[in-house]
């Protein structure tokens, strides 16, 4: 039976406005891809990379460009050569993985070479808000293992202190989304140590990474916006200890697995992250999470709605996707 491709935009409502240093969002705009073949349907979803200029409309336009080859039966590796890294390729790649799993009966995690397939502990994000609200939000999630604290320009100390007061035992990630200078980072690292911060994510602007040469602070730092694809790794060596691999940026699980292997070979520790989106957008990331120290796949948890049979979060612990969902 010939393969048939369907792609459409969708918007998921969020539980509350999501505020980071770059702005505020009230919904997660995504694309959904369906690949119909031999009586089964492979599903993919992607939110894209807003700060790279991606929108649901631009991603759908990219998908239309490769529709003939996709419907002619191309595989994931052919897709890598035909679409650039980004959300459109992530959604199509995910649908191809899902289609393979459903047609063969071999789950994605086994096909991807993972040694295990277990629930993972995801950080959940506390977006920017006033100081009292940071503490209130943290207190409501005090039994979660990992919390991510979004901060912006200016000292993060009050926000982090409030979160630590509300959640005395949680492990903390502080995410500045490129809003600090190198000098500010060096000052804040020393000041944040009493609050037992485990990781600082993308403190300085992408492109200003040279100022981090030889960084040896007590709190490790993780590249996020500075890393999209494997070609970016060389410029991060000696500057970051972790890299955050996001499948929307690298363009799918197929490329993400290659990036993870290259990052480990270059001496980086691994984190997996996500953009806003539903359970199918993060399900492929759970495959990669099996070999990452830090996991931040809370997109669906931030939403007021999700897919039927979506991933279940219990104090941040993510259930593995059901066969009815993906993979």
C-alpha positions, 0 to 999 in steps of 0.5 A, spaced: 500 500 500 502 506 498 504 511 503 500 517 505 502 523 509 498 528 512 500 534 516 496 539 520 498 545 525 495 544 532 495 549 538 495 546 546 493 550 551 498 551 557 496 551 564 498 558 565 502 563 561 509 560 560 514 566 562 522 566 560 527 571 559 525 571 551 517 573 553 511 569 555 507 564 551 499 562 553 499 556 548 504 551 545 503 551 537 505 545 534 505 541 527 502 534 527 504 529 522 501 522 520 504 517 515 499 512 513 502 505 510 499 498 510 493 499 515 498 503 520 499 510 522 506 513 524 505 519 528 510 525 529 509 532 533 514 538 533 513 545 536 519 547 532 525 553 534 521 559 535 528 563 536 530 560 529 524 563 526 520 557 526 513 557 526 507 551 524 506 555 517 514 554 516 514 547 518 508 545 514 511 548 508 518 545 509 514 538 509 510 540 503 517 540 499 519 533 501 512 530 500 513 526 494 519 523 497 516 521 503 510 518 500 514 514 495 517 511 501 524 514 503 527 512 510 529 516 516 536 516 513 534 519 506 530 524 510 537 527 514 539 529 507 533 532 504 531 537 510 535 541 514 535 540 522 529 543 525 522 542 527 519 539 520 524 534 520 523 532 527 516 531 526 517 527 520 523 523 523 518 521 529 513 519 525 518 514 521 520 511 527 513 510 529 511 507 523 517 502 523 515 500 530 508 499 528 510 495 522 515 490 525 513 490 532 520 492 534 519 498 539 523 504 538 528 503 544 530 497 541 531 499 534 535 505 537 540 500 541 538 502 548 540 497 553 534 499 557 527 502 557 525 505 564 521 511 566 525 517 567 525 523 572 524 530 568 525 537 571 519 541 571 519 548 570 518 554 574 517 560 569 519 567 571 514 570 576 514 575 582 519 572 588 513 570 593 510 566 587 516 562 586 516 560 593 509 558 592 510 554 586 516 550 589 512 549 595 507 546 590 512 541 587 516 540 593 516 532 592 519 533 585 526 530 584 528 536 579 526 543 578 528 548 573 528 555 575 527 560 569 530 567 571 532 573 567 537 579 567 539 581 574 541 577 580 537 570 580 539 570 588 532 572 590 528 567 585 533 561 587 532 562 594 525 562 594 525 556 590 530 553 595 525 555 601 519 552 598 522 545 595 528 544 600 530 537 597 529 538 590 535 538 585 535 545 582 537 547 574 537 555 573 536 557 566 538 564 564 536 563 557 542 567 555 541 573 559 547 574 563 554 576 562 560 572 563 562 577 569 555 576 572 555 568 571 562 568 575 559 572 580 552 568 581 556 562 581 559 563 588 553 566 590 548 560 588 553 555 592 549 555 598 542 554 595 545 547 592 544 549 585 546 542 580 546 546 574 546 552 570 543 552 563 545 557 557 547 563 562 550 567 556 548 569 549 550 564 544 556 567 540 559 569 546 561 563 548 568 564 548 568 568 554 567 561 558 574 559 555 577 555 561 570 555 566 572 551 572 566 554 577 563 550 582 557 549 578 557 546 571 554 549 566 550 547 560 549 549 553 542 550 550 541 555 545 549 555 543 547 547 541 543 545 535 547 540 531 553 536 531 557 542 527 556 546 534 560 541 538 567 544 537 566 551 539 563 548 546 569 544 548 572 547 554 567 552 555 561 548 557 560 541 561 554 539 559 550 539 552 542 540 552 540 536 546 533 538 543 530 534 538 526 540 535 533 543 534 537 537 531 532 535 527 529 528 530 531 522 534 536 519 528 540 525 528 539 526 536 542 519 537 548 521 532 549 528 536 549 524 543 555 519 541 559 525 538 558 529 544 560 523 549 566 522 545 568 530 546 567 529 553 560 532 554 555 530 559 548 529 556 542 533 558 535 532 553 530 537 553 524 539 549 520 545 546 513 546 548 508 541 545 504 534 547 506 527 549 508 525 542 513 531 541 517 528 547 516 521 546 522 520 542 526 524 547 525 519 552 529 514 548 535 519 548 533 520 556 535 513 557 543 515 556 542 522 559 544 524 566 539 530 566 532 530 563 528 536 562 522 533 558 516 537 561 512 540 555 506 536 556 506 537 563 506 544 562 499 544 558 492 544 560 491 538 555 494 533 551 494 527 547 489 521 549 494 516 553 499 521 554 505 520 558 503 521 565 507 525 570 508 523 577 512 528 581 516 529 575 517 522 574 515 520 566 511 514 565 514 510 558 509 512 552 504 506 551 504 503 545 497 506 543 501 513 544 508 512 540 514 508 539 
